[in-house]
Each structure stands twice: as structure tokens, then as C-alpha cells.
Amino acid sequence: MLNTYSPSGFLLIDKPEGPTSHDCIDALRRITGIKKIGHAGTLDPFATGLLIIGVGASTKLLGRLIGLDKRYDATVRLGAASTTDDRTGSVRRIADGKSSPQSGIPTEASGQIAR
């Protein structure tokens, strides 16, 4: 009887800014030669942080992780509009003043968003 080893488990990757989640998967497939690799949710190329990777039979469990609570740290400029709605675009318009006249809410904010 022929025994074959099928790697299975999870990898926790600290994804840097730049590569997409799929870029990370492609790199792991090239390095390991394993085709059955997936992730528990896409991180934007601008995002850094935990990318949960499933390998082999563990990919079937990734669906259970997708709905778990997450925390995002973000800085936004309220009242600013850019050509791409992200930091790569050119700013087209910026609201005047330090706060929204109707609400008194500051136009810049930094903090955490939980889901």
C-alpha cells in the first residue's frame, strides 16, 4: 500500500501592503507545489494584517472563519472626494472648514471599526 502525505492546516500570514490576497495564495502554491490553498477573506492590496490561509483539507473549514468578528484601523478624510475613492486617486474636492456645518462632526477621523 502506498502512503501519500497530504499537508493540511492553517497558515497565519502577516500580509504586507502591496500584494493582493490572491498574490499570497499564488506564491504559496509556487513555493509548496500544493494546489489546494485558499484564504478566509480578501484583504485589499492597501491593507496590512492577518491573512488566514487554509491548506489541503483545511480549506473546507475556511467558510466558518469568514463570518467572525474583525477589527479594522482606518484614517479617513470626511468631505474629500478623489477620482478613485481611494488614496491612489487625485483629490477633486475637499469640504471647507474643520467640521460639517450641519453636525459639527470633524472632517478628519482616525480609529477602529469593528464588524
C-alpha positions as CSV (number, residue, x, y, z in Angstrom):
1,M,0.0,0.0,0.0
2,L,1.3,3.4,-1.0
3,N,1.2,6.1,1.7
4,T,0.9,9.7,0.5
5,Y,1.3,12.7,2.7
6,S,-1.3,15.4,2.2
7,P,-0.4,18.6,4.1
8,S,-3.3,20.2,5.8
9,G,-3.7,23.1,8.3
10,F,-3.7,26.8,8.6
11,L,-1.1,29.4,8.0
12,L,-1.4,32.8,9.6
13,I,0.3,35.4,7.3
14,D,1.1,39.0,8.3
15,K,0.3,40.4,4.8
16,P,2.2,43.5,3.9
17,E,0.9,46.4,1.9
18,G,1.1,45.7,-1.8
19,P,0.2,42.2,-2.7
20,T,-3.4,41.0,-3.1
21,S,-4.6,38.1,-1.0
22,H,-4.6,36.0,-4.3
23,D,-1.0,37.0,-4.9
24,C,-0.1,35.5,-1.5
25,I,-2.0,32.3,-2.4
26,D,-0.2,32.1,-5.8
27,A,3.2,32.5,-4.1
28,L,2.4,29.7,-1.6
29,R,1.3,27.4,-4.4
30,R,4.5,28.0,-6.3
31,I,6.7,27.6,-3.2
32,T,4.9,24.4,-1.9
33,G,3.6,22.8,-5.1
34,I,0.3,22.4,-3.3
35,K,-2.7,23.4,-5.4
36,K,-5.5,23.3,-2.7
37,I,-4.8,26.5,-0.9
38,G,-7.4,29.3,0.0
39,H,-8.0,32.2,2.3
40,A,-10.7,33.2,4.8
41,G,-11.4,36.7,3.3
42,T,-9.8,39.1,0.9
43,L,-7.5,41.9,2.2
44,D,-7.3,44.9,0.0
45,P,-3.8,45.5,-1.5
46,F,-3.5,48.6,0.7
47,A,-4.4,46.6,3.8
48,T,-1.9,45.0,6.1
49,G,-2.7,42.4,8.7
50,L,-3.7,38.8,9.3
51,L,-4.5,36.7,6.3
52,I,-5.7,33.3,7.3
53,I,-4.7,30.6,4.8
54,G,-6.1,27.1,4.6
55,V,-4.1,24.3,3.1
56,G,-5.4,20.9,1.9
57,A,-8.5,19.5,3.6
58,S,-8.5,22.6,6.0
59,T,-9.8,24.7,3.1
60,K,-13.2,23.2,3.8
61,L,-13.2,25.0,7.2
62,L,-12.4,28.5,5.9
63,G,-16.1,29.3,5.5
64,R,-16.5,29.1,9.3
65,L,-13.9,31.8,9.7
66,I,-15.2,34.3,7.2
67,G,-18.1,35.5,9.4
68,L,-16.1,36.0,12.5
69,D,-15.7,39.5,14.0
70,K,-12.9,41.6,12.6
71,R,-11.3,44.9,13.6
72,Y,-10.1,47.5,11.1
73,D,-7.9,50.5,11.8
74,A,-8.6,53.4,9.4
75,T,-8.0,57.0,8.8
76,V,-10.5,58.9,6.7
77,R,-10.9,62.4,5.4
78,L,-14.6,63.2,5.6
79,G,-15.7,65.6,2.8
80,A,-12.9,64.7,0.5
81,A,-13.6,63.2,-2.9
82,S,-11.0,61.6,-5.2
83,T,-11.0,60.3,-8.7
84,T,-10.7,56.6,-7.5
85,D,-12.3,56.8,-4.0
86,D,-9.0,55.6,-2.5
87,R,-5.6,57.1,-1.8
88,T,-4.3,56.4,-5.3
89,G,-6.6,58.9,-6.9
90,S,-6.3,62.7,-7.3
91,V,-8.3,64.7,-4.8
92,R,-11.0,66.5,-6.7
93,R,-12.7,68.3,-3.8
94,I,-12.3,69.0,-0.1
95,A,-15.0,70.3,2.1
96,D,-14.4,73.7,3.6
97,G,-13.9,74.2,7.3
98,K,-12.9,72.0,10.2
99,S,-16.4,70.4,10.7
100,S,-19.6,69.7,8.9
101,P,-21.8,72.8,9.4
102,Q,-24.9,70.7,10.0
103,S,-23.5,68.3,12.5
104,G,-20.3,69.7,13.9
105,I,-18.5,66.4,13.1
106,P,-14.8,66.8,12.4
107,T,-13.8,66.3,8.7
108,E,-10.8,64.0,9.7
109,A,-11.1,60.9,11.8
110,S,-8.9,58.0,12.8
111,G,-9.8,55.0,14.7
112,Q,-11.0,51.4,14.8
113,I,-14.0,49.9,13.0
114,A,-15.3,46.6,14.3
115,R,-17.5,44.2,12.4
